[in-house]
Structure formats: C-alpha cells, structure tokens
Amino acid sequence: MSKKFLIGPSLTTTWPKNVLNPMGLAYKDVSIAPRISNILHRGDVHIRTKFGRITLEIPVIASPMEFSTERVIREMHRLGALGTLPRPQIHEQKEYLATCTKLVKDKVHCLYAIGLDDGVDFAKELEKRGAISLLIDVAHGGQKRALDLAKQILRHTKLDVVLGNIATGEQIAEYLRCGIRIARVGVGSGAPCETRVVAGVGIGQLSTIFATYKKDMHIIADGSIKEYGHAVKAFAAGASSVMLGSMLARTVEGSGRKIGEHAQYRGQASKSYMEDRGKKIGPLRSSEGKEIILTVDRTIEDVLHGISGGLRSAMSYVGAKNLQEFYTKTQFVQMSPAGQDDGPAKSW
C-alpha cells in the first residue's frame, strides 16, 4: 500500500513523518499525484481481488443495512461485486436461513451478517446451507465479546470471517493474533452515523486505512465514501475493497423507488431503528445515528461502473497495472482548503 506523500517537486515522505495531522486525514484532504505511466489503455488495468474464497471483479461490498435486500444482493453479484444480507432479529432467523439456501442454490455470492447474540450455532447453520463468508456486524469490533465470537466461529467452522468496525493499529494487531484475516475499518464516518458527534470517537478515514493496513489482512474500507474518487483513494491507501452504504441506498434497486423519488436511509444506531428492534434510548444507551432522506438518482450498475472506471483511470495516471502496483506507486499530496475546492465543477 502507499503511505508516500509528495512534499516537494521531487521530494517524498512516508506517513506519518512530516505529514500534517497524520491521524486526522479524510479522503478530501489528499489528492493523487500523476506519474510517468506506460499504461496504454484502461482495459489493460486489472482491479479484481480475492475476498476470502470469493473473487471480486469489482471490489465493492454492500453495507449490511436495510437497503441491502435480496434484489440488491443479486444485482451486486451479477456485476461482479458482493452484496450483504443484513443481520436478522432472532424471530427472523428461519427466513434468513431460507434466503441463504435460495442464494446458494442459485450460486449467488453473499456476505452473511450476524450479531453477537446469534452465536456460533447460527454460524454453523449458515455454513450447512452453503454460506462461505460471514460478517460479525458490530459497531465496536475491538470489544472482547466480538473477538471471542470470531475465534469460536473460526475454530468450529471453515467460514471466511469478517470482523469490524475498528480504526487503529492496536486493534488490527489483535485481529492478527486472533486469526482474523478480513477486517472492516472505519469508526464514525458513515453518512447516517453520529458516533463522532455523540461519543466523540473516531479518526480520519484515510488515516484509518494507513493505520490498519497489514500485508496479510484484507481491509474493507467502510464509510465516508461520498464520491467515486473517495473509493479510489481508499484503494490507493491500502484497502482491498470498499463498503458502500448511502451511495447504494440511493439507487433504484436499493430504494425500491424510481429515479427522482426520495428514499429514507437510517443508521443502525438511529432512534427509530433501535426502537424497531426493541432497544430503548436511556441513561445507558444514546442514539448515535440519524435518518436521512436521499434522492434516487442512479442504479447499482451506475455506481459500480463509476467506481471501477474512476479506479482504472487513477491507476493509468500512476502507471499501475493492478491493485498491488497501485498501492506501491501512488503518491498522495495534502491539499489546502483552497486546493480542495479547486477540483469540483462549479457554476459560474
């Protein structure tokens, strides 16, 4: 992965040395410097990656939110990406297992999300039905209970286990000690997330990728991707895949609505979401999420092609034929506030 920053005409440094505010970097704080390139055509660039035993032609994963329905999962699979089935409530487990059986029968890859209360037995049931990949979906992926569950599932099944969310080098080191090889990283950076506002917890998302990258770890960059270029910067920083929420929630498939209509998107820690699942706000639990209204303006195919096209373009700019070369050849440039405003199209 690239931690290189261009700080002069021909002078580079390696993060965090000589980088302003190294743990607070967001995607918009940097740009990618163009380099000498031998890439003749974007078709010569390869972006596929391995996600456990699954090969992703487009390394994008749907967030385990309400919008990620069976329709979304099937469309993500058709396009070479990966959908996620959101974790069920206890009374929904039979239906969840039935959906798993149906997807496996149709050879549709899916990441199956479970909660801490679902336990090892439920993971075993998913594996019996043919599931390959499992996500332990928790807000704080560094808590001991989540780590213990991941170790138990790894011990008693052959599932590819994903755990998160985390944000620091300390946490990723513990994942490696526990045998976890796929990590979901990013705390407080999702569109409907208010953890940084309510709890004051989280670090810059670009810095999170820098801090958690390890050679033998598949890093899923989750959160703060508002533009296709943000996803590109995540890959350049060391992410193996990116996880999308609001960008997919505003699609025709994710919303179930037509172009131009509006759709609700709510965080899993929002008041209404928790109340729907029998959790009450009180002295021990506050709402760390919100509901937002999105305008439906694209399809899933539009999103995935936007990211894959942007990624291929960036790789051709730096002379990288694959993601591994992209990690090593990218040089970031820190942008001033005026520099950040210099790129986007404007109305004159």
PyMOL commands that set and color helices and strands:
alter all, ss='L'
color gray80, all
select helices_A, chain A and resi 27-29+42-44+70-78+90-105+119-128+144-156+169-178+195-198+205-212+228-237+246-249+252-255+271-276+300-318+323-329+337-340
alter helices_A, ss='H'
color red, helices_A
select strands_A, chain A and resi 4-8+11-14+30-32+49-51+54-56+60-62+83-85+110-114+133-137+160-166+182-185+218-222+241-244+262-266+291-295+332-334
alter strands_A, ss='S'
color yellow, strands_A
deselect
rebuild
show_as cartoon
